[in-house]
Structure formats: C-alpha cells, structure tokens
Amino acid sequence: MKKRKIEIMDTTLRDGEQTSGVSFSSSEKLTIAKLLIEDLQVDRIEVASARVSEGEFQAVKAITKWAKEQGYLNRVEMLTFVDGGKSIDWMLKAGATVQNLLTKGSLNHLKHQLKKTPEKHFSDIKKVVELAGNSGVKTNVYLEDWSNGMRNSPDYVFQFLDFLATLPIERILLPDTLGVLTHRETFNYFSKITTKYPDLHFDFHAHNDYDLSVANVMESIEAGAKGLHLTVNGMGERAGNAPLASVVAVVNDFYKDEIEISVKETSLNKVSKIIEAFSGFRIPANKPIVGDNVFTQTAGIHADGDNKNNLYFNDLLPERFGRKRKYALGKTSGKANIEKNLQELGLELNDEDLKKVTQRIIELGDKKEVVSQDDLPYIISDVLDSDTIEKRIVVENYVLGHARGMKPSATLQLRVEGVLYEAHAQGDGQYDAFMKALSRLYKTHSKRQLPDLIDYAVRIPPGSNSDALCETIITWRTKKREFITHGLDSDQTVSAIKATEKMLNII
C-alpha cells in the first residue's frame, strides 16, 4: 500500500514566538529557519506576521533572500490579513511569495470582532486572493476559531468552505485556536469536512490548552488531514502548540505503514536545544523526546530489566533522537543503576563493596541529595577508603587579584600526588586567570590535556535563600565524553574552582 504523505509546517517563528517573553532577533530567526528546513527537513515554515514591525520585516527579508538562493522560497510562508492588500505589499517588499491569509472561521468572531456579514467578509477575501494571484503570491487560508465555528455555527463554516472551494487557493488551514477540542470532536469535525471536500487540502493547527494537542493531531490524521502545524518544544501562546518532536515520534511509530513525513528524527534534540537557548523558554525535564529526564531510568528494577533482554525498553530509543539512555542515582536506584554508571566510568566493584556504595547513595537520596555519575568515585573513595580512587589532586592555595585598570590575575599552587606545583597567569576575569594558570601547569608538567569547558552556569542551589551559597555547574568535554562537575561556596569564583578541582580528579 502506498503511504500517504503529510506535510509538516513548522510555525515556531510565527506562532511559537507568541510565547510570553519570547522575541527572536533577525539573525536568530534566520538561523532557526535554516535549521528547520535543512537539518529537520520540515516541508514548510511560517516565519512571521505581516506589518508587525521593522525588525520583523528585516528578519523576513533575510530569510527569503537565503531561501531564494537555496531554492526554498515556496516553503516560506507569512501570516497576512484581509486588509485591502497592505499585507501583500509588505510581504512582497520582504521577498515572500506564500501568504497564510487570516480569516474568520466562526460566526461569533465575524459578528463581534469584524462586525461584518458573511457576504461582506467573503467579498473582501476574494479581492485579496485575486490581488495575491495577480502579484505572483500563492494563498493558503486560515479559518480562525474554526473549532468553535464547527461547534456553534457549522452552517456558516460550510458556507465559507463552499465559497473557498471556488477560489484559486493552495490549502485551507483549520485551527483549534483556543485549544478547546476533544479528540472525538476533532475526528468528527475534520471527517465531515474531508468527506464533503475530498479534493481540497486541509491542514490542522492544534493548541494545547487541555494537553490534548497530540491526541487531536492523531485524530486529524485519521480523518484525512494533509498537513500538520507544529512548533519546536510546543512553543506558543498560553499552553502552546502541538509539539513537533512528540508528533513526529507518534506518526513514525503508530502510522509507519500508512503515513510518510519528511522530518529527520536525529536532528530533533539538537534543534530543540538551540531554540531553547535562543528563546530562553526552558524545556521541562519530563518533556517527551527532548526533556533531560525522558531517557533516564530511576528505578533499580528497570535498570535490572534492561540488563535482562531490555525488558523496560520501548520503541522510543534515545539513539533515534541523537541521545543516550542514562541511569539515575538516588534512593530508588538499586545496584543495577549503580552498576550501569560504574560501567560508564570503567569501574568495577565486588558484590560486598557494591552493597556499601548502594547503601550510601540511598542515604543521600533520603536527604534529598542529588547524586551524579561523577560523584561516584568520591562516594566509593569515602565508603571504601580506597587508595586507588582517592583525591590525588588538590588545589592547595591560590591568590586572585583584580584591580582597576589592570587585568585580573591568579597565582595557583596545585598538589599532585604530594608534589607541589605553582603558576601565575592573567586573564579576562579571575576564573579565566585561574584556568590559564592551571593550563600553564599542565603544559609544563603533564602530557595530559585539560578538557574543554563548554558550559558554565551559576545558580542558587534549590532550597537556598538568595544570600546563601551559590552553585557553579561546569560542563566539560574530552575526546571521549561530556561530563558535569559542581562546586558549592558563598563565593562564585571559589565554587567554580571547587568544580574544577573535581574535574581534575575525575580525569
């Protein structure tokens, strides 16, 4: 059986940017557009609303210039309005050639917001569509508040669709604007429309106010939708839009014999993280597919099952999305979780020692302490009093200097297995000076290479007051892996030095 192709239209740059507090710069918008089309390989992107601002105009101009050079221009879409052609003039100056025309999909919106009759609204739409065609612009039409239209004024919706069927438009876009549909309603309403108009192309645009967006997307597929509107990380107004990663996984797993989509799964996590950084919109740790915790097993029985024919695996294997499975350490971990983490570190313990380490981790978990894989060597050393995994490198002393008009400096004494080394350096900040002094020591006295510092974050530890300790979290990268170390102190630089000392002992 030939698979049915469903278009994926990503609207992160338009509807997703309506997330409270989010505003992408022009360069960020261009970068995201490139990621969506070239890395994720979505079919279409909606990049902006016409006539919003000069910044939006410049962003669209940059995107369309790049898209035209690469042959993607017909995949770049703009939200426009029934405004006598003003939106079309704006988008043409910006270089766009596809409009998503916003119209009223419910009689309630038409009467109370536009204060027009259906006949007047249809007449105005026809003029805009004809103007677009004469200007070389292709038209898709949004029926805003379509879901409430089907609930409360279905005769108007079908009158509107009868009219649209006579116009030269590409697609009709059906949004659940307020996120009010149940899955049964979605299937029922969509089915009525696709049955009556089998030759027209209908997209579904879901919102997530009741956390039903993915379920509703599934029902729209069942009812014959030919396109889906999604956003990276489920960004969007209020509770957001249907999340791209979740829908892609659902389609690939539950409709793999019927439906074909173009999105590249292995790029989902990378693009998700980049957009998280650009937007400042944090991904919940339990967000399916892209959340930090979703491929982390916590219960020891699950880790044990994974060792015995992958009993707790499902089809959502992390490797599909460019990720790895992890095993959390806490009071519910059990020996199996700890063994998994020890294997990652290249360590092995006998049964008796493993029991002791497990008991210590359970004790820490009861105190709500968070134990990481990189804490394991220290826990082992503490519990077993092992000479083989002791703290062999100590930041013995340091002097940090910062005076007006002079570069910050650091003098460092490092004790390595009893031998004391000293170095001095200047840097762009006190910690930078410290790291330069440390690098100088390593170059002079060791053949080892320090790992790259790829992320540095400072926060107040959970449960602390703002005037209490601060925690520095540093992510390091070696040729083989990435790992994180934490430092805790009342002084930010000192906490960073503590995290660095921990890194030295880990490597």
VOLOPA-268395 format. One record per residue (C-alpha): x, y, z; residue number from 1. Coordinates in steps of 0.5 Angstrom, whole numbers, plus 500, padded with zeros to 3 digits. Example, Ala and Ser with C-alpha at 12.3 -4.5 7.8 and 13.67 -1.06 7.14 Angstrom:
! residues 2
+-----+-----+-----+-----+
:   X :   Y :   Z :  nr :
+-----+-----+-----+-----+
: 525 : 491 : 516 :   1 :
: 527 : 498 : 514 :   2 :
+-----+-----+-----+-----+
This chain:
! residues 507
+-----+-----+-----+-----+
:   X :   Y :   Z :  nr :
+-----+-----+-----+-----+
: 500 : 500 : 500 :   1 :
: 503 : 507 : 498 :   2 :
: 504 : 511 : 504 :   3 :
: 500 : 518 : 505 :   4 :
: 505 : 524 : 505 :   5 :
: 503 : 529 : 510 :   6 :
: 506 : 536 : 510 :   7 :
: 510 : 538 : 517 :   8 :
: 509 : 546 : 517 :   9 :
: 513 : 549 : 523 :  10 :
: 511 : 555 : 526 :  11 :
: 516 : 556 : 531 :  12 :
: 518 : 563 : 528 :  13 :
: 511 : 566 : 528 :  14 :
: 506 : 562 : 533 :  15 :
: 512 : 560 : 537 :  16 :
: 514 : 567 : 538 :  17 :
: 508 : 569 : 541 :  18 :
: 510 : 565 : 547 :  19 :
: 510 : 570 : 553 :  20 :
: 517 : 574 : 554 :  21 :
: 520 : 571 : 547 :  22 :
: 523 : 575 : 542 :  23 :
: 528 : 572 : 537 :  24 :
: 533 : 577 : 534 :  25 :
: 533 : 578 : 526 :  26 :
: 540 : 573 : 526 :  27 :
: 537 : 568 : 531 :  28 :
: 531 : 568 : 526 :  29 :
: 535 : 566 : 520 :  30 :
: 539 : 561 : 524 :  31 :
: 533 : 558 : 526 :  32 :
: 530 : 558 : 519 :  33 :
: 536 : 554 : 516 :  34 :
: 536 : 549 : 522 :  35 :
: 528 : 548 : 521 :  36 :
: 529 : 547 : 513 :  37 :
: 536 : 544 : 512 :  38 :
: 537 : 540 : 519 :  39 :
: 530 : 538 : 521 :  40 :
: 528 : 538 : 514 :  41 :
: 520 : 540 : 515 :  42 :
: 516 : 542 : 509 :  43 :
: 514 : 549 : 510 :  44 :
: 516 : 554 : 515 :  45 :
: 511 : 560 : 518 :  46 :
: 516 : 566 : 519 :  47 :
: 513 : 572 : 521 :  48 :
: 506 : 576 : 521 :  49 :
: 506 : 582 : 516 :  50 :
: 506 : 589 : 518 :  51 :
: 508 : 588 : 526 :  52 :
: 515 : 592 : 526 :  53 :
: 521 : 594 : 522 :  54 :
: 525 : 588 : 526 :  55 :
: 520 : 583 : 523 :  56 :
: 521 : 586 : 516 :  57 :
: 529 : 585 : 516 :  58 :
: 528 : 578 : 519 :  59 :
: 523 : 576 : 514 :  60 :
: 528 : 580 : 508 :  61 :
: 534 : 576 : 511 :  62 :
: 530 : 569 : 511 :  63 :
: 527 : 570 : 504 :  64 :
: 534 : 572 : 501 :  65 :
: 537 : 566 : 504 :  66 :
: 531 : 561 : 502 :  67 :
: 531 : 564 : 495 :  68 :
: 538 : 563 : 494 :  69 :
: 538 : 556 : 496 :  70 :
: 531 : 554 : 492 :  71 :
: 527 : 554 : 499 :  72 :
: 523 : 560 : 497 :  73 :
: 516 : 557 : 496 :  74 :
: 517 : 553 : 503 :  75 :
: 517 : 560 : 507 :  76 :
: 510 : 563 : 509 :  77 :
: 507 : 569 : 512 :  78 :
: 501 : 571 : 516 :  79 :
: 497 : 576 : 513 :  80 :
: 491 : 580 : 514 :  81 :
: 484 : 582 : 510 :  82 :
: 487 : 589 : 510 :  83 :
: 486 : 591 : 502 :  84 :
: 493 : 589 : 500 :  85 :
: 497 : 592 : 505 :  86 :
: 500 : 586 : 508 :  87 :
: 501 : 583 : 501 :  88 :
: 505 : 590 : 499 :  89 :
: 509 : 589 : 506 :  90 :
: 511 : 581 : 504 :  91 :
: 513 : 583 : 497 :  92 :
: 518 : 588 : 499 :  93 :
: 520 : 583 : 504 :  94 :
: 521 : 578 : 499 :  95 :
: 516 : 573 : 501 :  96 :
: 511 : 569 : 496 :  97 :
: 506 : 565 : 500 :  98 :
: 501 : 568 : 505 :  99 :
: 497 : 565 : 510 : 100 :
: 491 : 569 : 510 : 101 :
: 488 : 570 : 517 : 102 :
: 480 : 570 : 516 : 103 :
: 474 : 569 : 521 : 104 :
: 472 : 561 : 522 : 105 :
: 467 : 562 : 527 : 106 :
: 460 : 567 : 526 : 107 :
: 462 : 569 : 533 : 108 :
: 469 : 572 : 531 : 109 :
: 466 : 575 : 525 : 110 :
: 460 : 579 : 528 : 111 :
: 463 : 581 : 534 : 112 :
: 470 : 583 : 532 : 113 :
: 470 : 585 : 525 : 114 :
: 462 : 587 : 525 : 115 :
: 461 : 584 : 518 : 116 :
: 456 : 580 : 515 : 117 :
: 459 : 573 : 512 : 118 :
: 458 : 576 : 505 : 119 :
: 462 : 582 : 506 : 120 :
: 467 : 578 : 509 : 121 :
: 468 : 573 : 503 : 122 :
: 468 : 579 : 498 : 123 :
: 474 : 582 : 502 : 124 :
: 477 : 576 : 502 : 125 :
: 476 : 575 : 494 : 126 :
: 479 : 581 : 493 : 127 :
: 486 : 580 : 497 : 128 :
: 486 : 573 : 494 : 129 :
: 486 : 576 : 487 : 130 :
: 491 : 581 : 488 : 131 :
: 495 : 576 : 491 : 132 :
: 495 : 572 : 485 : 133 :
: 496 : 578 : 480 : 134 :
: 502 : 579 : 484 : 135 :
: 505 : 572 : 484 : 136 :
: 503 : 571 : 491 : 137 :
: 500 : 564 : 493 : 138 :
: 495 : 564 : 498 : 139 :
: 493 : 559 : 504 : 140 :
: 487 : 561 : 508 : 141 :
: 487 : 560 : 516 : 142 :
: 480 : 560 : 519 : 143 :
: 481 : 563 : 526 : 144 :
: 477 : 560 : 531 : 145 :
: 475 : 554 : 527 : 146 :
: 474 : 549 : 532 : 147 :
: 468 : 554 : 536 : 148 :
: 466 : 555 : 529 : 149 :
: 464 : 548 : 528 : 150 :
: 461 : 547 : 535 : 151 :
: 457 : 553 : 535 : 152 :
: 456 : 556 : 527 : 153 :
: 457 : 550 : 523 : 154 :
: 453 : 552 : 517 : 155 :
: 457 : 559 : 517 : 156 :
: 463 : 554 : 516 : 157 :
: 461 : 550 : 511 : 158 :
: 458 : 556 : 507 : 159 :
: 465 : 559 : 508 : 160 :
: 468 : 553 : 505 : 161 :
: 464 : 553 : 499 : 162 :
: 466 : 560 : 498 : 163 :
: 473 : 558 : 499 : 164 :
: 473 : 552 : 494 : 165 :
: 471 : 557 : 488 : 166 :
: 478 : 561 : 489 : 167 :
: 485 : 559 : 487 : 168 :
: 488 : 557 : 494 : 169 :
: 493 : 552 : 496 : 170 :
: 491 : 550 : 503 : 171 :
: 486 : 551 : 508 : 172 :
: 488 : 552 : 515 : 173 :
: 484 : 549 : 520 : 174 :
: 486 : 552 : 527 : 175 :
: 483 : 550 : 534 : 176 :
: 485 : 557 : 536 : 177 :
: 483 : 556 : 543 : 178 :
: 485 : 549 : 544 : 179 :
: 478 : 547 : 546 : 180 :
: 477 : 541 : 542 : 181 :
: 477 : 534 : 545 : 182 :
: 480 : 528 : 541 : 183 :
: 473 : 526 : 539 : 184 :
: 471 : 533 : 536 : 185 :
: 477 : 533 : 532 : 186 :
: 476 : 527 : 529 : 187 :
: 468 : 528 : 528 : 188 :
: 469 : 536 : 525 : 189 :
: 475 : 534 : 521 : 190 :
: 472 : 528 : 518 : 191 :
: 465 : 532 : 516 : 192 :
: 470 : 537 : 512 : 193 :
: 475 : 532 : 509 : 194 :
: 469 : 528 : 506 : 195 :
: 465 : 534 : 503 : 196 :
: 471 : 537 : 500 : 197 :
: 476 : 531 : 498 : 198 :
: 480 : 534 : 493 : 199 :
: 482 : 540 : 498 : 200 :
: 488 : 540 : 502 : 201 :
: 487 : 541 : 509 : 202 :
: 492 : 543 : 515 : 203 :
: 490 : 542 : 522 : 204 :
: 493 : 547 : 527 : 205 :
: 493 : 545 : 534 : 206 :
: 493 : 548 : 541 : 207 :
: 495 : 545 : 548 : 208 :
: 491 : 548 : 553 : 209 :
: 488 : 542 : 555 : 210 :
: 494 : 538 : 554 : 211 :
: 490 : 535 : 548 : 212 :
: 494 : 537 : 542 : 213 :
: 498 : 531 : 540 : 214 :
: 492 : 527 : 541 : 215 :
: 488 : 532 : 537 : 216 :
: 493 : 531 : 532 : 217 :
: 493 : 524 : 531 : 218 :
: 485 : 524 : 530 : 219 :
: 486 : 530 : 525 : 220 :
: 491 : 525 : 521 : 221 :
: 485 : 519 : 522 : 222 :
: 480 : 524 : 519 : 223 :
: 485 : 526 : 513 : 224 :
: 489 : 532 : 515 : 225 :
: 494 : 533 : 509 : 226 :
: 498 : 538 : 513 : 227 :
: 500 : 539 : 521 : 228 :
: 502 : 545 : 524 : 229 :
: 507 : 544 : 530 : 230 :
: 512 : 548 : 534 : 231 :
: 519 : 546 : 537 : 232 :
: 518 : 545 : 544 : 233 :
: 511 : 546 : 544 : 234 :
: 512 : 554 : 544 : 235 :
: 506 : 558 : 543 : 236 :
: 501 : 563 : 547 : 237 :
: 498 : 560 : 553 : 238 :
: 500 : 553 : 554 : 239 :
: 503 : 553 : 547 : 240 :
: 502 : 549 : 540 : 241 :
: 503 : 542 : 539 : 242 :
: 510 : 540 : 540 : 243 :
: 514 : 538 : 534 : 244 :
: 518 : 532 : 537 : 245 :
: 512 : 529 : 540 : 246 :
: 508 : 529 : 534 : 247 :
: 514 : 526 : 529 : 248 :
: 515 : 520 : 534 : 249 :
: 508 : 519 : 534 : 250 :
: 507 : 519 : 527 : 251 :
: 513 : 515 : 526 : 252 :
: 511 : 509 : 531 : 253 :
: 504 : 509 : 530 : 254 :
: 503 : 511 : 523 : 255 :
: 509 : 508 : 520 : 256 :
: 505 : 503 : 515 : 257 :
: 501 : 509 : 513 : 258 :
: 504 : 516 : 513 : 259 :
: 510 : 519 : 511 : 260 :
: 513 : 525 : 514 : 261 :
: 520 : 528 : 512 : 262 :
: 522 : 531 : 519 : 263 :
: 529 : 528 : 521 : 264 :
: 529 : 525 : 528 : 265 :
: 536 : 525 : 529 : 266 :
: 536 : 533 : 529 : 267 :
: 530 : 534 : 534 : 268 :
: 534 : 534 : 540 : 269 :
: 540 : 539 : 537 : 270 :
: 535 : 544 : 534 : 271 :
: 531 : 544 : 541 : 272 :
: 537 : 545 : 545 : 273 :
: 539 : 551 : 540 : 274 :
: 532 : 554 : 540 : 275 :
: 531 : 553 : 548 : 276 :
: 538 : 558 : 548 : 277 :
: 535 : 563 : 543 : 278 :
: 528 : 564 : 546 : 279 :
: 530 : 563 : 554 : 280 :
: 524 : 558 : 554 : 281 :
: 526 : 552 : 558 : 282 :
: 524 : 545 : 556 : 283 :
: 521 : 542 : 562 : 284 :
: 526 : 536 : 564 : 285 :
: 520 : 531 : 563 : 286 :
: 518 : 534 : 556 : 287 :
: 517 : 528 : 552 : 288 :
: 523 : 526 : 547 : 289 :
: 527 : 533 : 549 : 290 :
: 527 : 533 : 556 : 291 :
: 533 : 532 : 560 : 292 :
: 530 : 526 : 564 : 293 :
: 526 : 522 : 559 : 294 :
: 531 : 517 : 557 : 295 :
: 534 : 517 : 565 : 296 :
: 532 : 510 : 569 : 297 :
: 531 : 512 : 576 : 298 :
: 528 : 505 : 579 : 299 :
: 533 : 500 : 580 : 300 :
: 529 : 495 : 578 : 301 :
: 528 : 498 : 571 : 302 :
: 536 : 498 : 570 : 303 :
: 536 : 491 : 572 : 304 :
: 531 : 489 : 567 : 305 :
: 535 : 493 : 562 : 306 :
: 541 : 488 : 563 : 307 :
: 536 : 482 : 562 : 308 :
: 534 : 483 : 555 : 309 :
: 532 : 490 : 555 : 310 :
: 525 : 489 : 559 : 311 :
: 524 : 496 : 560 : 312 :
: 526 : 499 : 553 : 313 :
: 520 : 502 : 549 : 314 :
: 520 : 504 : 541 : 315 :
: 523 : 511 : 544 : 316 :
: 530 : 509 : 544 : 317 :
: 534 : 515 : 545 : 318 :
: 539 : 514 : 539 : 319 :
: 533 : 515 : 535 : 320 :
: 534 : 523 : 537 : 321 :
: 541 : 523 : 538 : 322 :
: 541 : 522 : 545 : 323 :
: 543 : 516 : 550 : 324 :
: 540 : 513 : 556 : 325 :
: 542 : 515 : 563 : 326 :
: 541 : 511 : 570 : 327 :
: 540 : 516 : 575 : 328 :
: 543 : 515 : 582 : 329 :
: 538 : 516 : 588 : 330 :
: 535 : 512 : 594 : 331 :
: 531 : 508 : 589 : 332 :
: 537 : 506 : 584 : 333 :
: 539 : 500 : 587 : 334 :
: 545 : 496 : 585 : 335 :
: 543 : 495 : 578 : 336 :
: 543 : 503 : 577 : 337 :
: 550 : 504 : 580 : 338 :
: 553 : 498 : 576 : 339 :
: 551 : 502 : 570 : 340 :
: 554 : 508 : 572 : 341 :
: 560 : 505 : 574 : 342 :
: 561 : 501 : 567 : 343 :
: 561 : 508 : 564 : 344 :
: 566 : 510 : 568 : 345 :
: 570 : 504 : 567 : 346 :
: 570 : 502 : 574 : 347 :
: 568 : 495 : 578 : 348 :
: 566 : 493 : 585 : 349 :
: 565 : 487 : 588 : 350 :
: 558 : 485 : 591 : 351 :
: 560 : 487 : 598 : 352 :
: 563 : 494 : 596 : 353 :
: 557 : 495 : 591 : 354 :
: 552 : 494 : 597 : 355 :
: 556 : 499 : 601 : 356 :
: 556 : 504 : 596 : 357 :
: 549 : 503 : 594 : 358 :
: 547 : 504 : 602 : 359 :
: 551 : 511 : 602 : 360 :
: 547 : 513 : 596 : 361 :
: 540 : 511 : 599 : 362 :
: 542 : 515 : 605 : 363 :
: 544 : 521 : 601 : 364 :
: 537 : 520 : 597 : 365 :
: 534 : 520 : 603 : 366 :
: 537 : 527 : 605 : 367 :
: 534 : 530 : 598 : 368 :
: 542 : 530 : 596 : 369 :
: 542 : 529 : 588 : 370 :
: 548 : 524 : 586 : 371 :
: 551 : 525 : 579 : 372 :
: 555 : 519 : 576 : 373 :
: 561 : 524 : 577 : 374 :
: 560 : 524 : 585 : 375 :
: 561 : 516 : 584 : 376 :
: 569 : 516 : 585 : 377 :
: 568 : 520 : 591 : 378 :
: 563 : 516 : 594 : 379 :
: 567 : 510 : 593 : 380 :
: 573 : 513 : 596 : 381 :
: 569 : 515 : 602 : 382 :
: 566 : 509 : 603 : 383 :
: 571 : 504 : 602 : 384 :
: 577 : 508 : 604 : 385 :
: 580 : 506 : 597 : 386 :
: 587 : 509 : 596 : 387 :
: 586 : 507 : 588 : 388 :
: 581 : 513 : 588 : 389 :
: 583 : 518 : 593 : 390 :
: 583 : 525 : 592 : 391 :
: 590 : 526 : 589 : 392 :
: 590 : 533 : 586 : 393 :
: 589 : 539 : 591 : 394 :
: 588 : 546 : 589 : 395 :
: 593 : 548 : 595 : 396 :
: 593 : 555 : 595 : 397 :
: 591 : 561 : 591 : 398 :
: 591 : 568 : 590 : 399 :
: 586 : 572 : 586 : 400 :
: 587 : 579 : 584 : 401 :
: 583 : 585 : 581 : 402 :
: 585 : 592 : 581 : 403 :
: 582 : 598 : 577 : 404 :
: 586 : 599 : 570 : 405 :
: 590 : 592 : 571 : 406 :
: 588 : 585 : 568 : 407 :
: 585 : 580 : 573 : 408 :
: 591 : 575 : 576 : 409 :
: 592 : 569 : 579 : 410 :
: 597 : 565 : 583 : 411 :
: 596 : 558 : 584 : 412 :
: 599 : 552 : 588 : 413 :
: 597 : 545 : 586 : 414 :
: 599 : 539 : 590 : 415 :
: 599 : 533 : 585 : 416 :
: 600 : 526 : 589 : 417 :
: 604 : 530 : 594 : 418 :
: 608 : 534 : 590 : 419 :
: 607 : 542 : 590 : 420 :
: 607 : 546 : 583 : 421 :
: 606 : 553 : 582 : 422 :
: 604 : 558 : 577 : 423 :
: 602 : 565 : 575 : 424 :
: 597 : 568 : 570 : 425 :
: 593 : 574 : 568 : 426 :
: 586 : 573 : 564 : 427 :
: 580 : 577 : 563 : 428 :
: 577 : 575 : 569 : 429 :
: 579 : 572 : 576 : 430 :
: 577 : 565 : 574 : 431 :
: 580 : 566 : 567 : 432 :
: 586 : 568 : 570 : 433 :
: 586 : 561 : 575 : 434 :
: 585 : 557 : 569 : 435 :
: 590 : 560 : 565 : 436 :
: 595 : 559 : 571 : 437 :
: 592 : 551 : 571 : 438 :
: 593 : 550 : 564 : 439 :
: 600 : 553 : 564 : 440 :
: 602 : 548 : 570 : 441 :
: 599 : 542 : 566 : 442 :
: 603 : 544 : 559 : 443 :
: 609 : 545 : 564 : 444 :
: 609 : 538 : 568 : 445 :
: 604 : 534 : 565 : 446 :
: 603 : 530 : 558 : 447 :
: 595 : 531 : 559 : 448 :
: 591 : 536 : 556 : 449 :
: 585 : 539 : 560 : 450 :
: 578 : 538 : 558 : 451 :
: 575 : 544 : 554 : 452 :
: 570 : 548 : 558 : 453 :
: 563 : 548 : 554 : 454 :
: 558 : 551 : 559 : 455 :
: 559 : 555 : 566 : 456 :
: 553 : 556 : 570 : 457 :
: 552 : 559 : 577 : 458 :
: 545 : 559 : 581 : 459 :
: 543 : 559 : 588 : 460 :
: 542 : 551 : 590 : 461 :
: 535 : 549 : 590 : 462 :
: 532 : 551 : 597 : 463 :
: 537 : 556 : 599 : 464 :
: 536 : 563 : 600 : 465 :
: 539 : 569 : 595 : 466 :
: 544 : 571 : 600 : 467 :
: 546 : 563 : 602 : 468 :
: 551 : 559 : 598 : 469 :
: 552 : 559 : 590 : 470 :
: 553 : 553 : 586 : 471 :
: 557 : 553 : 580 : 472 :
: 556 : 548 : 575 : 473 :
: 561 : 547 : 569 : 474 :
: 560 : 542 : 563 : 475 :
: 567 : 539 : 561 : 476 :
: 568 : 536 : 554 : 477 :
: 574 : 531 : 553 : 478 :
: 575 : 527 : 546 : 479 :
: 571 : 521 : 549 : 480 :
: 565 : 524 : 553 : 481 :
: 562 : 530 : 556 : 482 :
: 561 : 531 : 564 : 483 :
: 559 : 536 : 569 : 484 :
: 562 : 538 : 576 : 485 :
: 559 : 542 : 581 : 486 :
: 562 : 547 : 586 : 487 :
: 559 : 550 : 592 : 488 :
: 561 : 556 : 596 : 489 :
: 559 : 563 : 598 : 490 :
: 564 : 566 : 593 : 491 :
: 562 : 565 : 586 : 492 :
: 569 : 564 : 584 : 493 :
: 571 : 560 : 589 : 494 :
: 565 : 555 : 588 : 495 :
: 568 : 555 : 580 : 496 :
: 575 : 553 : 583 : 497 :
: 572 : 547 : 587 : 498 :
: 568 : 545 : 581 : 499 :
: 575 : 545 : 577 : 500 :
: 579 : 541 : 582 : 501 :
: 573 : 536 : 582 : 502 :
: 574 : 536 : 574 : 503 :
: 582 : 535 : 575 : 504 :
: 581 : 528 : 580 : 505 :
: 576 : 525 : 575 : 506 :
: 580 : 526 : 569 : 507 :
+-----+-----+-----+-----+
